[in-house]
């Protein structure tokens, strides 16, 4: 699927109209439901195909952030053959008590995968957590860059940030 067509398909699938309460507490007549494009196998495969070239050379592990980054990272892993870990917002309190589920990230070059970046706050927290486990994290890839603040915050923290689309690039067919 071509890039412009994929952008339109993502928009047409995930853009909703109605009455929605936002995280900020405000009400909006429009909403972008990222899980609608992440749960569509055709769109997710096309997204992985377009994202794969953005992965930095030498990446040894993809880190999908809970929850939206997990399906994107999984699709990228299937596309590229690069192993994936699933990163929780906090370590589970039972069983293995792990923060990053999957292969060991110690000493490995890890690229963080996220679906939508707004401020980058959770990414920065997860990067620090991964580094405490010995991961070498220098890059972040997302499907959609919602706000410029996210890019600024990530780059100011020394991370290379690449996104497939900025929010304003997602338009209907």
C-alpha positions as protocol buffer text, in pm:
chain_id: "A"
residue {
  index: 1
  type: UNK
  ca { x: 0 y: 0 z: 0 }
}
residue {
  index: 2
  type: UNK
  ca { x: 137 y: 342 z: -92 }
}
residue {
  index: 3
  type: UNK
  ca { x: 211 y: 591 z: 184 }
}
residue {
  index: 4
  type: UNK
  ca { x: -66 y: 842 z: 95 }
}
residue {
  index: 5
  type: UNK
  ca { x: -324 y: 565 z: 63 }
}
residue {
  index: 6
  type: UNK
  ca { x: -217 y: 418 z: 398 }
}
residue {
  index: 7
  type: UNK
  ca { x: -256 y: 760 z: 565 }
}
residue {
  index: 8
  type: UNK
  ca { x: -609 y: 786 z: 429 }
}
residue {
  index: 9
  type: UNK
  ca { x: -694 y: 430 z: 536 }
}
residue {
  index: 10
  type: UNK
  ca { x: -569 y: 498 z: 889 }
}
residue {
  index: 11
  type: UNK
  ca { x: -777 y: 818 z: 905 }
}
residue {
  index: 12
  type: UNK
  ca { x: -1090 y: 656 z: 762 }
}
residue {
  index: 13
  type: UNK
  ca { x: -1060 y: 364 z: 1004 }
}
residue {
  index: 14
  type: UNK
  ca { x: -970 y: 550 z: 1324 }
}
residue {
  index: 15
  type: UNK
  ca { x: -1134 y: 896 z: 1296 }
}
residue {
  index: 16
  type: UNK
  ca { x: -1468 y: 904 z: 1477 }
}
residue {
  index: 17
  type: UNK
  ca { x: -1731 y: 1172 z: 1517 }
}
residue {
  index: 18
  type: UNK
  ca { x: -1979 y: 1201 z: 1802 }
}
residue {
  index: 19
  type: UNK
  ca { x: -1941 y: 1318 z: 2160 }
}
residue {
  index: 20
  type: UNK
  ca { x: -1624 y: 1208 z: 2339 }
}
residue {
  index: 21
  type: UNK
  ca { x: -1477 y: 1291 z: 2678 }
}
residue {
  index: 22
  type: UNK
  ca { x: -1103 y: 1341 z: 2642 }
}
residue {
  index: 23
  type: UNK
  ca { x: -829 y: 1257 z: 2895 }
}
residue {
  index: 24
  type: UNK
  ca { x: -808 y: 1630 z: 2971 }
}
residue {
  index: 25
  type: UNK
  ca { x: -1173 y: 1626 z: 3079 }
}
residue {
  index: 26
  type: UNK
  ca { x: -1284 y: 1833 z: 2781 }
}
residue {
  index: 27
  type: UNK
  ca { x: -1551 y: 1717 z: 2539 }
}
residue {
  index: 28
  type: UNK
  ca { x: -1484 y: 1684 z: 2167 }
}
residue {
  index: 29
  type: UNK
  ca { x: -1699 y: 1606 z: 1864 }
}
residue {
  index: 30
  type: UNK
  ca { x: -1405 y: 1418 z: 1707 }
}
residue {
  index: 31
  type: UNK
  ca { x: -1188 y: 1134 z: 1833 }
}
residue {
  index: 32
  type: UNK
  ca { x: -900 y: 933 z: 1691 }
}
residue {
  index: 33
  type: UNK
  ca { x: -921 y: 568 z: 1808 }
}
residue {
  index: 34
  type: UNK
  ca { x: -578 y: 424 z: 1736 }
}
residue {
  index: 35
  type: UNK
  ca { x: -686 y: 74 z: 1841 }
}
residue {
  index: 36
  type: UNK
  ca { x: -910 y: 56 z: 1535 }
}
residue {
  index: 37
  type: UNK
  ca { x: -611 y: 66 z: 1299 }
}
residue {
  index: 38
  type: UNK
  ca { x: -397 y: -150 z: 1529 }
}
residue {
  index: 39
  type: UNK
  ca { x: -658 y: -426 z: 1536 }
}
residue {
  index: 40
  type: UNK
  ca { x: -697 y: -438 z: 1156 }
}
residue {
  index: 41
  type: UNK
  ca { x: -447 y: -698 z: 1026 }
}
residue {
  index: 42
  type: UNK
  ca { x: -431 y: -549 z: 676 }
}
residue {
  index: 43
  type: UNK
  ca { x: -359 y: -197 z: 804 }
}
residue {
  index: 44
  type: UNK
  ca { x: -118 y: -321 z: 1069 }
}
residue {
  index: 45
  type: UNK
  ca { x: 81 y: -518 z: 808 }
}
residue {
  index: 46
  type: UNK
  ca { x: 93 y: -212 z: 581 }
}
residue {
  index: 47
  type: UNK
  ca { x: 207 y: 6 z: 872 }
}
residue {
  index: 48
  type: UNK
  ca { x: 485 y: -242 z: 955 }
}
residue {
  index: 49
  type: UNK
  ca { x: 595 y: -242 z: 591 }
}
residue {
  index: 50
  type: UNK
  ca { x: 621 y: 140 z: 593 }
}
residue {
  index: 51
  type: UNK
  ca { x: 784 y: 158 z: 939 }
}
residue {
  index: 52
  type: UNK
  ca { x: 1049 y: -111 z: 881 }
}
residue {
  index: 53
  type: UNK
  ca { x: 1287 y: 118 z: 686 }
}
residue {
  index: 54
  type: UNK
  ca { x: 1280 y: 367 z: 978 }
}
residue {
  index: 55
  type: UNK
  ca { x: 1441 y: 117 z: 1216 }
}
residue {
  index: 56
  type: UNK
  ca { x: 1804 y: 223 z: 1272 }
}
residue {
  index: 57
  type: UNK
  ca { x: 2075 y: -11 z: 1143 }
}
residue {
  index: 58
  type: UNK
  ca { x: 2214 y: -229 z: 1417 }
}
residue {
  index: 59
  type: UNK
  ca { x: 1890 y: -250 z: 1616 }
}
residue {
  index: 60
  type: UNK
  ca { x: 1889 y: -579 z: 1804 }
}
residue {
  index: 61
  type: UNK
  ca { x: 1556 y: -556 z: 1988 }
}
residue {
  index: 62
  type: UNK
  ca { x: 1226 y: -375 z: 1933 }
}
residue {
  index: 63
  type: UNK
  ca { x: 1054 y: -258 z: 2253 }
}
residue {
  index: 64
  type: UNK
  ca { x: 676 y: -225 z: 2226 }
}
residue {
  index: 65
  type: UNK
  ca { x: 532 y: -1 z: 2496 }
}
residue {
  index: 66
  type: UNK
  ca { x: 215 y: -97 z: 2681 }
}
residue {
  index: 67
  type: UNK
  ca { x: -41 y: -101 z: 2533 }
}
residue {
  index: 68
  type: UNK
  ca { x: -55 y: 52 z: 2186 }
}
residue {
  index: 69
  type: UNK
  ca { x: 310 y: -7 z: 2100 }
}
residue {
  index: 70
  type: UNK
  ca { x: 278 y: -384 z: 2151 }
}
residue {
  index: 71
  type: UNK
  ca { x: 83 y: -472 z: 1833 }
}
residue {
  index: 72
  type: UNK
  ca { x: 295 y: -236 z: 1622 }
}
residue {
  index: 73
  type: UNK
  ca { x: 621 y: -380 z: 1760 }
}
residue {
  index: 74
  type: UNK
  ca { x: 492 y: -734 z: 1709 }
}
residue {
  index: 75
  type: UNK
  ca { x: 402 y: -662 z: 1346 }
}
residue {
  index: 76
  type: UNK
  ca { x: 746 y: -503 z: 1294 }
}
residue {
  index: 77
  type: UNK
  ca { x: 916 y: -805 z: 1451 }
}
residue {
  index: 78
  type: UNK
  ca { x: 729 y: -1038 z: 1216 }
}
residue {
  index: 79
  type: UNK
  ca { x: 821 y: -816 z: 920 }
}
residue {
  index: 80
  type: UNK
  ca { x: 1191 y: -770 z: 1005 }
}
residue {
  index: 81
  type: UNK
  ca { x: 1286 y: -1075 z: 1211 }
}
residue {
  index: 82
  type: UNK
  ca { x: 1411 y: -848 z: 1493 }
}
residue {
  index: 83
  type: UNK
  ca { x: 1313 y: -986 z: 1837 }
}
residue {
  index: 84
  type: UNK
  ca { x: 1063 y: -790 z: 2044 }
}
residue {
  index: 85
  type: UNK
  ca { x: 1009 y: -718 z: 2413 }
}
residue {
  index: 86
  type: UNK
  ca { x: 690 y: -587 z: 2566 }
}
residue {
  index: 87
  type: UNK
  ca { x: 742 y: -304 z: 2813 }
}
residue {
  index: 88
  type: UNK
  ca { x: 498 y: -251 z: 3098 }
}
residue {
  index: 89
  type: UNK
  ca { x: 434 y: 86 z: 3260 }
}
residue {
  index: 90
  type: UNK
  ca { x: 533 y: -80 z: 3587 }
}
residue {
  index: 91
  type: UNK
  ca { x: 672 y: -423 z: 3664 }
}
residue {
  index: 92
  type: UNK
  ca { x: 408 y: -679 z: 3745 }
}
residue {
  index: 93
  type: UNK
  ca { x: 392 y: -774 z: 4110 }
}
residue {
  index: 94
  type: UNK
  ca { x: 369 y: -1152 z: 4065 }
}
residue {
  index: 95
  type: UNK
  ca { x: 531 y: -1432 z: 3867 }
}
residue {
  index: 96
  type: UNK
  ca { x: 854 y: -1309 z: 3708 }
}
residue {
  index: 97
  type: UNK
  ca { x: 793 y: -950 z: 3828 }
}
residue {
  index: 98
  type: UNK
  ca { x: 939 y: -822 z: 3501 }
}
residue {
  index: 99
  type: UNK
  ca { x: 903 y: -479 z: 3348 }
}
residue {
  index: 100
  type: UNK
  ca { x: 1015 y: -595 z: 3001 }
}
residue {
  index: 101
  type: UNK
  ca { x: 866 y: -927 z: 2892 }
}
residue {
  index: 102
  type: UNK
  ca { x: 1057 y: -1129 z: 2635 }
}
residue {
  index: 103
  type: UNK
  ca { x: 1428 y: -1167 z: 2565 }
}
residue {
  index: 104
  type: UNK
  ca { x: 1695 y: -1011 z: 2785 }
}
residue {
  index: 105
  type: UNK
  ca { x: 1774 y: -653 z: 2673 }
}
residue {
  index: 106
  type: UNK
  ca { x: 2100 y: -614 z: 2868 }
}
residue {
  index: 107
  type: UNK
  ca { x: 2375 y: -488 z: 2638 }
}
residue {
  index: 108
  type: UNK
  ca { x: 2144 y: -483 z: 2334 }
}
residue {
  index: 109
  type: UNK
  ca { x: 2066 y: -191 z: 2102 }
}
residue {
  index: 110
  type: UNK
  ca { x: 1695 y: -133 z: 2156 }
}
residue {
  index: 111
  type: UNK
  ca { x: 1454 y: 78 z: 1949 }
}
residue {
  index: 112
  type: UNK
  ca { x: 1135 y: 182 z: 2129 }
}
residue {
  index: 113
  type: UNK
  ca { x: 814 y: 141 z: 1928 }
}
residue {
  index: 114
  type: UNK
  ca { x: 501 y: 344 z: 2005 }
}
residue {
  index: 115
  type: UNK
  ca { x: 174 y: 394 z: 1822 }
}
residue {
  index: 116
  type: UNK
  ca { x: 104 y: 763 z: 1891 }
}
residue {
  index: 117
  type: UNK
  ca { x: 339 y: 1020 z: 2049 }
}
residue {
  index: 118
  type: UNK
  ca { x: 186 y: 1327 z: 2211 }
}
residue {
  index: 119
  type: UNK
  ca { x: 428 y: 1453 z: 2479 }
}
residue {
  index: 120
  type: UNK
  ca { x: 661 y: 1153 z: 2496 }
}
residue {
  index: 121
  type: UNK
  ca { x: 634 y: 1139 z: 2876 }
}
residue {
  index: 122
  type: UNK
  ca { x: 571 y: 765 z: 2907 }
}
residue {
  index: 123
  type: UNK
  ca { x: 838 y: 693 z: 2647 }
}
residue {
  index: 124
  type: UNK
  ca { x: 1098 y: 882 z: 2853 }
}
residue {
  index: 125
  type: UNK
  ca { x: 1000 y: 686 z: 3165 }
}
residue {
  index: 126
  type: UNK
  ca { x: 1017 y: 354 z: 2978 }
}
residue {
  index: 127
  type: UNK
  ca { x: 1353 y: 441 z: 2822 }
}
residue {
  index: 128
  type: UNK
  ca { x: 1497 y: 501 z: 3169 }
}
residue {
  index: 129
  type: UNK
  ca { x: 1349 y: 172 z: 3289 }
}
residue {
  index: 130
  type: UNK
  ca { x: 1500 y: -16 z: 2993 }
}
residue {
  index: 131
  type: UNK
  ca { x: 1838 y: 146 z: 3054 }
}
residue {
  index: 132
  type: UNK
  ca { x: 1826 y: 26 z: 3417 }
}
residue {
  index: 133
  type: UNK
  ca { x: 1799 y: -325 z: 3270 }
}
residue {
  index: 134
  type: UNK
  ca { x: 2115 y: -256 z: 3066 }
}
residue {
  index: 135
  type: UNK
  ca { x: 1953 y: -173 z: 2731 }
}
residue {
  index: 136
  type: UNK
  ca { x: 2120 y: 72 z: 2496 }
}
residue {
  index: 137
  type: UNK
  ca { x: 1827 y: 290 z: 2391 }
}
residue {
  index: 138
  type: UNK
  ca { x: 1893 y: 569 z: 2143 }
}
residue {
  index: 139
  type: UNK
  ca { x: 1591 y: 567 z: 1912 }
}
residue {
  index: 140
  type: UNK
  ca { x: 1213 y: 582 z: 1910 }
}
residue {
  index: 141
  type: UNK
  ca { x: 975 y: 512 z: 1622 }
}
residue {
  index: 142
  type: UNK
  ca { x: 603 y: 587 z: 1615 }
}
residue {
  index: 143
  type: UNK
  ca { x: 320 y: 552 z: 1368 }
}
residue {
  index: 144
  type: UNK
  ca { x: 176 y: 897 z: 1444 }
}
residue {
  index: 145
  type: UNK
  ca { x: 333 y: 1211 z: 1587 }
}
residue {
  index: 146
  type: UNK
  ca { x: 41 y: 1395 z: 1744 }
}
residue {
  index: 147
  type: UNK
  ca { x: 216 y: 1706 z: 1881 }
}
residue {
  index: 148
  type: UNK
  ca { x: 553 y: 1873 z: 1823 }
}
residue {
  index: 149
  type: UNK
  ca { x: 610 y: 1867 z: 2201 }
}
residue {
  index: 150
  type: UNK
  ca { x: 668 y: 1493 z: 2183 }
}
residue {
  index: 151
  type: UNK
  ca { x: 947 y: 1529 z: 1928 }
}
residue {
  index: 152
  type: UNK
  ca { x: 1106 y: 1813 z: 2125 }
}
residue {
  index: 153
  type: UNK
  ca { x: 1096 y: 1622 z: 2453 }
}
residue {
  index: 154
  type: UNK
  ca { x: 1244 y: 1306 z: 2302 }
}
residue {
  index: 155
  type: UNK
  ca { x: 1516 y: 1485 z: 2107 }
}
residue {
  index: 156
  type: UNK
  ca { x: 1604 y: 1702 z: 2410 }
}
residue {
  index: 157
  type: UNK
  ca { x: 1658 y: 1375 z: 2599 }
}
residue {
  index: 158
  type: UNK
  ca { x: 1909 y: 1267 z: 2331 }
}
residue {
  index: 159
  type: UNK
  ca { x: 1681 y: 1022 z: 2152 }
}
residue {
  index: 160
  type: UNK
  ca { x: 1652 y: 996 z: 1775 }
}
residue {
  index: 161
  type: UNK
  ca { x: 1280 y: 1015 z: 1687 }
}
residue {
  index: 162
  type: UNK
  ca { x: 1119 y: 907 z: 1363 }
}
residue {
  index: 163
  type: UNK
  ca { x: 748 y: 895 z: 1287 }
}
residue {
  index: 164
  type: UNK
  ca { x: 562 y: 759 z: 990 }
}
residue {
  index: 165
  type: UNK
  ca { x: 305 y: 1044 z: 994 }
}
residue {
  index: 166
  type: UNK
  ca { x: 230 y: 1371 z: 1169 }
}
residue {
  index: 167
  type: UNK
  ca { x: -136 y: 1390 z: 1273 }
}
residue {
  index: 168
  type: UNK
  ca { x: -213 y: 1659 z: 1014 }
}
residue {
  index: 169
  type: UNK
  ca { x: -95 y: 1422 z: 735 }
}
residue {
  index: 170
  type: UNK
  ca { x: -384 y: 1186 z: 807 }
}
residue {
  index: 171
  type: UNK
  ca { x: -668 y: 1296 z: 582 }
}
residue {
  index: 172
  type: UNK
  ca { x: -972 y: 1118 z: 435 }
}
residue {
  index: 173
  type: UNK
  ca { x: -960 y: 978 z: 81 }
}
